Amino acid sequence: LDRDGTIVVDKHYLDDPNELEFLPNAAAGLRLLHAAGYRLIVATNQSGVGRGRFSLARMHEVNARLEQMVAAAGARLDAVYSCPHAPQDSCSCRKPQVGMLRQAAAELGFDPSDAIVVGDKVSDIEFGSSVGAVTMLVCDHDETPSMESHRPDFVVRDLVQVARIAADANLLAQTRVAR
């Protein structure tokens, strides 16, 4: 799962844990996914660190607060991975590069192609598509953004819709066959 714009309101360069705010239906969607047995892993680009807008320690405080909020909502994050680099750093962890996904897979023991990657940006979809994962684009308005190279498998309004689709194993199996 992406963080900003997918789970919480995207507040440009969010550096205050007290400003974290769930998107509509995010807490309910996380609860549903957790109850269904999905492991919830966050992979988030946090270039505000690399750009000098806030410290690495502050980024960790924000992520720790997110974990508390998710727990209070009745779910659990298995891990949070963050890329603190600026775009020009050309690191292997900044989405759409798959460094965070490969690290999560190695540490938590899963095949990246078995993942469901959920995000609100083209880079999130490219991140998942490049390893063969099912991808879901969170888009809370009627017009889906243009995605020339990497089209999502699903376009959803919120995490409740993600949970409903994820619960339908037949639909996901059909998606995999259609690739």
Disulfide bonds with the S-S distance in Angstrom:
none
